[in-house]
C-alpha cells in the first residue's frame, strides 16, 4: 500500500484532496505526498508519522537530541544545505542522519561514498533540520562555501580603494544571495534591527530580538567578504560606496513573501571598517490595535477616554525603543473614522495608515515639526499627531493647536509620566499654558513575555525577590525553561508596562507652582496613579513576564 493510499485509508485526506494534489504534480512535478503538504491538506508532522510507521524508520525530535558537532562539521556545507540532512551521531561504522525525505536515496548514497559509513536514516521535520543547520553552519553557510570555492570573486581587504572592484563585487550573484539570507534570517527570527560590526579579525552580525541583541550564527569566513557585504547594502540603500569616511543614512524597501518591509540604514565609519545598523519596519508585524498593547483594564479605560476628548494634549513618554510610536498608531487606528480628519507630522513616516494624512519632516529644506504643524492646522484637522516634541517652537505650536480645539497626540523623551509637565516647563513653556492644554501623560516600557511553548511554574525564593514585590503566600511565578522556539532565552514576544497620569486639579496646582517631578508624582499617586514598576508586578503575578524583566526595564 502506497503512502497516499494509507493517508486515504486513515481518513487523513479525501479523494478531492488527492485530485487537487495530482493536478499539482502534473503542473509542477511535485511528488504526490509532498503536493498534499504543499496544498495544506496534511501537515508535515502527520506525513512523517505515517512514513515512520510504513517504512519502519524512527522519528526524532531534534530539540531533544544531542548532536555530534564534529560529525556535523566534517561534512561539506554544500551537501548538508542542498540535501537538508543533519548527521546526528557516528558509531559502530554507521552514521545516523536526520532527513525529512526518506525517499532521497541519492543523498544517502552520496553520504555513504563520502564517509565510507553505513547510513541509518531517522525522520525529522524540515523546519527543525534547517534550524540545526543554521545553528551549526551559520546563516548563508552554503553561499559562503560556494564563494570560497570559486575564483570568480576577488576578496578585497578593508584598505582597498578601487571602488570599481567593490561595485563589481557587490553585484556578484553570490554576494546578493548572502545579503538576502541575512535579511531573511532576521525577519524569520522577528528581529527589529540588524547590527553589522567590523572588528580587527572578525565581522560580527547581531540581531535585536524582543529588545535584546543576539549573535547571529554566521560562518567565521564571513569576515573575508566584509567589503562586499557592506558595499551591497550601500547600493541597496542608494548610498555612495566610495564614501568611507563620513556617516550615511539611507532606506531600503523589501518585498518578502507578500510582506512589505522598510529598512532604515545607518552607516558609520569605525576603526576597522564601516559599521551598519538597519532598523526593520515590517508593516504586517507591528501594526497593533489598542487592546493588543497589554494595558491593564483600568488603564485602558482611562486612556480610551483621553483619546476620545475633543481637544487637549496627550503625551506618550519613554526612551527610544519603548514603543511610543506604536502606541500612538494604535490610538489613531482606534479613533479614525469618516467623520474626523487626522493629520500626522513624523520623522520619518514609519508605517502608512489608511484614512490618515501623513506628512514627512524634512529639516534640510526647513520642513520642521513646528512648520509642518502650523501648516496642517489650515487643513482643518480634528486630531493631530506630532512625531516628537523636541523644542520650544514645536511645543508652542502643539499648545496653540490644542487651544484652538484640536486633539494633539505626541511623544516626549522623559523617564516617567510626571516628568512630562516639567520637561515642557524646562522648554520655557508657561505653566498656565501647560495646565490648560495637557490632558494626560503616559510613560511606557517594553518587557519580554514568557515563551508560551516552554512556560513553567515555579516557587520563588522570597529572599531573591525585590522588596517592593508583594508576593501572596503560595503564589507561583512563571518562567520559560528555554526551547528552540525562543532561542533558549525563555522569552518570546513583548508587552507594555504603562504609567498613565491624568492631569487632575491637584496635579494642575503643582504644575502651576513649578513643583519638581517627584512632588507631581506623589500627588498623582494619591490620585490613583500606578507607576511602571507596579504595573510590571501585576504582569509578573499574572504569569505574563518575570521579575528579572521588570527590574531590567524599570527603576525602583
C-alpha positions in Angstrom: 0.0 0.0 0.0 1.4 3.4 -1.0 1.7 6.3 1.4 -1.1 8.2 -0.3 -3.3 5.1 0.0 -2.5 4.9 3.7 -3.5 8.6 4.1 -6.8 7.9 2.4 -7.4 4.7 4.4 -6.8 6.6 7.7 -9.2 9.3 6.6 -6.4 11.9 6.8 -7.2 13.1 3.2 -10.2 13.0 0.9 -10.4 11.9 -2.8 -10.9 15.6 -3.6 -7.6 16.4 -1.8 -5.9 13.7 -3.8 -7.3 15.0 -7.1 -6.0 18.5 -6.4 -2.6 17.1 -5.4 -2.4 15.1 -8.7 -3.1 18.3 -10.6 -0.2 20.0 -8.8 2.0 17.0 -9.6 1.2 17.3 -13.3 1.9 21.0 -13.4 4.9 21.3 -11.0 6.3 17.8 -10.9 6.0 17.7 -7.1 5.8 14.2 -5.5 2.2 13.3 -4.6 2.7 13.2 -0.8 4.7 16.5 -0.8 2.0 18.1 -3.0 -0.6 17.2 -0.3 1.6 19.0 2.3 2.2 22.0 0.0 -1.6 22.4 -0.6 -2.1 22.3 3.2 -4.3 19.1 3.1 -2.0 17.3 5.5 0.7 18.6 7.9 4.3 17.5 7.5 4.2 16.1 11.1 1.3 13.8 10.1 3.0 12.7 6.9 6.2 11.9 8.8 4.3 9.8 11.3 2.7 7.8 8.5 6.1 7.4 6.8 7.7 6.3 10.1 5.0 3.6 10.5 5.1 2.3 7.0 8.9 2.4 6.4 9.9 1.4 10.0 12.1 4.5 10.2 12.1 6.1 13.7 11.1 9.8 14.2 13.3 12.1 16.3 12.7 15.4 17.9 15.9 17.4 17.2 15.2 19.8 20.1 15.9 16.8 22.4 18.8 15.3 20.5 22.4 16.0 21.4 24.1 16.3 18.0 27.8 15.3 17.5 29.2 18.6 16.3 32.4 17.2 14.9 30.4 14.7 12.8 28.2 17.5 11.6 31.1 19.8 10.6 33.1 17.0 8.9 30.6 17.1 6.0 30.7 19.7 3.2 28.3 22.5 4.0 27.1 22.5 0.4 25.8 18.9 0.7 24.2 19.5 4.1 22.3 22.6 2.8 21.4 21.2 -0.6 20.0 17.9 0.7 18.7 19.2 4.1 20.4 16.4 6.1 21.6 16.5 9.6 24.2 13.9 10.6 23.4 13.2 14.3 25.8 10.5 15.5 28.5 8.2 14.3 29.1 4.9 15.9 30.0 1.2 15.1 30.6 2.0 11.4 27.2 3.7 10.8 26.1 7.3 10.5 22.7 8.3 11.9 21.2 11.0 9.6 18.0 13.1 10.2 16.0 13.7 7.0 12.5 14.9 6.1 12.6 12.9 2.8 13.4 9.2 3.3 13.0 8.6 -0.5 16.1 10.7 -1.4 18.3 7.6 -1.8 20.8 9.5 -4.0 21.6 11.7 -0.9 22.2 8.7 1.2 24.4 7.1 -1.5 26.4 10.4 -1.7 26.9 10.4 2.1 27.9 6.7 2.0 30.6 7.4 -0.6 31.9 10.5 1.2 32.1 8.9 4.7 32.5 5.2 3.9 29.9 4.5 6.6 26.6 2.8 6.6 23.8 5.4 6.6 20.9 5.0 9.1 18.1 7.5 8.4 15.8 8.9 11.0 12.9 11.3 10.3 12.6 14.9 11.5 10.6 18.0 10.4 12.2 20.1 7.6 12.0 23.2 9.7 13.8 21.6 12.7 16.5 20.3 10.3 17.0 23.8 8.8 17.3 25.3 12.3 20.0 22.9 13.3 21.9 23.5 10.1 21.8 27.3 10.6 22.9 26.9 14.3 26.0 24.9 13.4 26.9 26.1 9.9 25.6 29.7 10.2 23.3 31.8 8.1 24.5 31.8 4.5 26.9 29.0 5.1 26.2 27.3 1.8 26.6 30.6 -0.1 30.0 31.4 1.6 31.1 27.8 0.9 30.4 28.4 -2.8 32.1 31.8 -2.7 35.3 30.4 -1.1 35.5 27.6 -3.7 35.3 29.9 -6.7 37.9 32.2 -8.3 35.2 34.4 -9.8 35.0 36.6 -6.7 38.0 38.6 -5.5 38.4 39.1 -1.8 39.2 42.8 -1.3 40.8 43.8 2.0 39.4 46.7 4.0 42.0 49.1 2.8 41.2 48.6 -0.9 40.5 51.9 -2.7 39.3 50.5 -6.1 35.6 51.4 -6.0 35.1 49.8 -9.3 36.1 46.5 -7.8 33.8 47.0 -4.9 30.9 47.8 -7.1 31.6 44.6 -9.2 31.9 42.5 -6.0 28.7 43.9 -4.5 26.8 42.9 -7.7 28.0 39.3 -7.7 25.1 36.9 -7.5 26.7 35.1 -4.5 27.1 38.4 -2.5 23.5 39.3 -3.4 22.3 35.9 -2.2 24.3 36.2 1.0 22.9 39.6 2.0 19.4 38.4 1.2 19.9 35.4 3.5 21.0 37.8 6.3 17.8 39.8 5.8 15.6 36.7 5.6 17.0 35.2 8.8 16.4 38.4 10.7 12.8 38.6 9.5 12.2 34.9 10.3 13.5 35.5 13.8 11.4 38.6 14.3 14.3 40.9 14.7 13.8 44.7 14.8 17.4 45.6 14.0 20.5 44.1 12.3 23.9 45.2 13.6 26.9 44.6 11.4 30.1 45.4 13.3 33.6 45.2 12.0 36.5 44.2 14.3 40.2 43.6 13.6 39.8 39.8 13.0 36.1 39.3 12.8 32.8 40.6 11.4 30.0 40.4 13.9 26.4 40.2 12.9 23.8 40.6 15.6 20.0 40.7 15.6 17.9 42.6 18.1 15.1 40.3 19.1 12.5 41.4 21.6 14.7 44.3 22.6 17.8 42.2 23.3 20.8 41.7 21.0 21.7 38.1 19.9 24.7 36.9 17.9 23.6 35.7 14.5 25.0 32.3 13.7 27.3 33.0 10.7 30.3 31.2 9.4 33.7 32.5 10.6 34.8 33.1 6.9 32.2 35.9 6.5 35.0 38.3 7.6 36.6 37.7 4.2 33.6 39.3 2.5 33.1 42.3 4.7 33.8 44.9 1.9 31.4 43.1 -0.5 28.6 42.8 2.1 28.8 46.5 3.1 29.0 47.7 -0.5 26.0 45.6 -1.4 23.9 47.1 1.4 25.0 50.6 0.5 24.0 50.0 -3.1 20.6 48.7 -2.0 20.1 51.9 0.2 21.3 54.2 -2.7 24.3 55.3 -0.8 27.8 56.3 -2.0 30.0 53.2 -1.9 33.1 55.4 -2.4 32.5 57.4 0.7 34.0 55.6 3.7 34.9 58.5 6.0 31.5 60.1 6.7 28.3 58.7 8.2 25.5 58.0 5.7 21.8 57.3 6.1 19.5 55.5 3.6 16.5 53.4 3.1 15.7 50.0 1.5 12.3 48.7 0.6 12.0 44.9 0.6 9.1 42.6 -0.6 9.2 39.4 1.4 6.5 36.8 0.8 3.8 39.4 0.2 5.0 41.5 3.1 6.4 45.0 2.7 9.4 45.7 4.8 11.1 49.1 5.1 14.7 49.1 6.2 16.3 52.3 7.7 20.1 52.0 7.1 22.7 53.9 9.1 26.4 53.6 8.2 29.2 54.9 10.4 33.0 54.7 9.8 34.7 52.8 12.6 38.3 51.7 13.4 38.3 48.5 11.3 35.7 49.4 8.6 32.2 50.7 8.4 29.6 49.6 10.9 25.9 49.3 9.8 22.7 49.3 11.8 19.5 48.5 9.9 16.1 49.0 11.5 13.5 46.6 10.1 10.0 48.1 9.8 7.7 45.2 9.0 4.2 46.8 8.5 2.4 43.4 8.8 4.0 42.7 12.2 3.9 45.9 14.1 0.5 47.4 13.5 -1.2 46.6 16.8 -4.7 47.6 17.9 -5.1 49.3 21.2 -6.3 46.2 23.1 -3.2 44.3 22.0 -0.7 46.6 23.7 -1.1 45.0 27.1 -2.7 47.7 29.1 -4.5 46.8 32.4 -8.3 47.2 32.1 -8.4 50.3 34.3 -5.5 52.0 32.4 -7.1 51.1 29.0 -10.4 52.6 30.1 -8.8 55.9 31.1 -6.5 56.0 28.0 -9.5 55.3 25.7 -11.3 58.2 27.4 -8.4 60.5 26.8 -8.1 59.8 23.1 -11.9 60.4 22.8 -11.6 64.0 24.1 -12.2 66.8 21.5 -9.1 68.9 22.4 -6.0 69.0 24.5 -2.6 67.3 24.5 -1.9 63.6 25.3 1.8 62.8 25.6 3.4 59.3 25.5 6.9 59.3 27.1 9.8 56.9 27.4 13.2 56.2 26.0 14.0 55.2 22.4 12.6 51.8 21.5 9.9 51.7 24.2 7.0 51.5 21.8 5.8 55.1 21.9 5.1 55.5 18.2 3.3 52.1 18.1 1.0 53.2 21.0 0.2 56.4 19.1 -0.5 54.5 15.9 -2.8 52.1 17.8 -4.6 55.1 19.3 -5.1 56.7 15.9 -6.5 53.4 14.5 -8.9 53.3 17.3 -10.3 56.8 16.7 -10.1 57.2 12.9 -13.4 57.3 11.1 -15.1 59.0 8.1 -16.4 61.7 10.5 -13.0 63.0 11.6 -9.8 64.2 9.8 -6.5 63.0 11.2 -3.1 64.5 10.2 0.3 63.5 11.3 3.8 65.1 11.1 6.5 62.4 11.5 10.3 62.0 11.2 10.3 59.5 9.5 6.8 58.2 8.5 7.4 54.6 9.7 4.0 53.0 8.7 1.3 54.1 6.3 -2.1 54.2 7.9 -5.3 54.1 5.9 -7.6 57.0 6.3 -4.9 59.2 7.9 -3.0 62.0 6.1 0.7 61.7 7.0 3.5 64.3 6.4 7.2 63.6 6.3 9.5 66.1 8.2 12.5 67.3 6.1 14.7 69.6 8.2 17.2 70.1 5.4 14.7 72.2 3.5 13.2 73.8 6.6 10.2 71.5 6.9 10.3 71.1 10.7 7.8 69.7 13.1 6.7 73.2 14.1 6.4 74.4 10.5 4.5 71.3 9.4 2.1 71.6 12.3 1.3 75.2 11.6 0.7 74.3 8.0 -1.6 71.4 8.7 -3.8 73.4 11.1 -5.0 75.2 7.9 -6.3 71.8 6.6 -9.0 71.7 9.3 -7.9 68.6 11.2 -9.8 67.2 14.2 -6.8 65.1 15.5 -3.1 65.9 15.0 -0.2 63.6 15.8 3.3 65.1 16.1 6.1 62.5 16.0 8.1 64.2 18.8 8.1 67.5 20.7 11.8 68.3 20.7 12.0 72.1 21.2 10.1 75.2 22.3 8.9 76.0 18.8 7.2 72.6 18.4 5.8 72.7 22.0 4.3 76.2 21.3 2.8 75.0 18.0 1.3 72.0 19.8 -0.2 74.1 22.6 -1.6 76.6 20.1 -3.3 73.6 18.2 -4.8 72.3 21.5 -6.0 75.8 22.5 -7.8 76.2 19.2 -9.9 73.0 19.6 -7.7 70.1 18.3 -6.7 66.9 20.0 -2.9 66.6 19.8 -1.0 63.4 20.3 2.8 63.4 20.6 5.8 61.8 22.2 8.4 63.1 24.6 11.7 61.7 25.9 11.3 61.5 29.7 11.7 58.6 32.1 8.3 58.8 33.7 4.9 60.4 33.2 5.3 63.1 35.9 8.4 64.5 34.2 6.4 65.3 31.0 5.0 68.5 32.5 8.4 69.6 34.0 10.1 69.0 30.6 7.6 71.4 28.9 8.3 73.9 31.7 12.1 73.4 31.1 11.5 74.3 27.4 10.2 77.7 28.7 6.5 77.0 28.1 4.5 79.0 30.6 2.9 76.9 33.4 -0.6 78.3 32.7 -0.3 77.0 29.1 0.8 73.5 30.2 -2.1 73.2 32.8 -4.7 74.5 30.3 -3.8 72.1 27.5 -2.1 68.9 28.9 -4.8 66.3 29.5 -2.6 63.3 30.3 0.9 61.9 30.1 1.7 58.2 29.8 5.1 56.6 30.3 5.8 53.2 29.0 8.4 50.4 28.7 8.5 47.1 26.8 9.3 43.8 28.6 9.7 40.4 27.2 6.9 37.9 27.7 7.4 34.3 28.9 7.6 31.9 26.0 4.3 30.0 25.7 6.0 26.9 24.4 8.2 26.3 27.4 6.4 28.2 30.1 6.6 26.6 33.6 5.5 27.4 37.1 8.0 27.7 40.0 8.0 28.7 43.6 10.4 31.6 44.0 12.8 32.1 46.9 11.4 35.2 48.7 14.9 36.4 49.6 15.8 36.8 46.0 12.7 38.9 45.1 12.7 42.7 45.2 11.4 44.3 48.4 8.6 46.1 46.5 7.2 42.9 45.0 4.5 41.8 47.5 4.1 38.0 46.8 0.9 36.4 48.4 1.7 33.2 50.3 1.8 30.2 48.0 1.8 32.3 44.9 3.7 30.7 42.0 5.5 32.6 39.3 6.3 31.6 35.7 9.4 31.5 33.6 10.5 29.9 30.3 12.6 26.8 30.5 14.2 27.6 27.1 13.4 26.0 23.8 14.3 26.3 20.2 11.3 28.5 19.5 12.6 31.2 21.9 16.3 30.5 21.1 16.8 29.1 24.6 16.0 32.5 26.3 12.7 31.6 27.9 11.1 34.7 26.3 9.1 35.2 23.1 7.3 38.5 22.2 6.9 41.6 24.2 4.2 43.5 26.1 4.0 47.0 27.5 4.2 48.4 31.0 2.2 51.6 31.4 2.1 54.6 33.8 -0.9 56.9 33.0 -1.0 60.2 34.7 -4.3 62.1 34.3 -3.9 65.9 34.9 -6.4 66.4 37.7 -6.9 69.6 39.6 -4.3 68.7 42.4 -1.8 67.9 39.7 -2.5 71.2 37.9 -1.8 73.1 41.1 1.6 71.5 41.5 2.5 72.3 37.8 1.4 75.9 38.3 3.7 76.1 41.3 6.6 74.6 39.1 6.9 71.8 41.6 9.6 69.1 40.9 8.6 65.9 39.1 8.9 64.0 42.4 6.2 66.2 44.0 3.9 65.9 41.0 4.4 62.1 41.1 3.4 61.9 44.8 0.4 64.0 44.1 -0.7 61.8 41.2 -0.2 58.6 43.2 -2.6 60.0 45.8 -5.0 60.4 42.8 -4.6 56.7 41.9 -1.6 56.6 39.6 0.1 53.2 39.3 3.8 53.5 38.4 5.6 51.4 35.8 7.2 49.1 38.3 3.8 48.4 40.0 2.2 47.6 36.6 5.1 45.3 36.0 4.4 43.3 39.2 0.8 42.9 38.1 2.0 41.3 34.9 4.5 39.1 36.9 1.8 37.8 39.2 -0.4 37.1 36.1 2.4 35.0 34.6 3.0 37.3 31.6 6.6 38.2 32.4 9.3 37.7 35.0 10.7 39.8 37.9 14.0 40.0 36.1 12.4 41.6 33.1 10.6 44.2 35.2 13.8 45.0 37.1 15.7 45.4 33.8 13.2 47.8 32.4 12.2 50.0 35.3 13.8 51.8 38.2 12.9 51.0 41.9 
